[in-house]
Amino acid sequence: MNSPTTGQQPVVADTYDVSLTIYATANQPPLIHHTVPAVASELLAAQGIHALIGRDILRSCLLMYDGMGGLFSLAY
């Protein structure tokens, strides 16, 4: 994989097929994505990041991000 932290040199990373479920309120069914490809990376752990949700998932959602307030909301 290539990332901003790997520079021009790609690194080998394990890949997995995972299922992602995002829960909302009790009155709304969860958003479920079956068989999502995921890449394991220690590069992100060093930055305190445990997971990234990409645009392949976010394209089925409405993401509102308030950077100054440090808040976000996710609707689907």
Summary of the structure (lengths in Angstrom):
residues: 76
radius of gyration: 15.0
end to end distance: 29.6
largest distance: 47.4
contacts: 121
relative contact order: 0.19
helix: 11%
strand: 36%
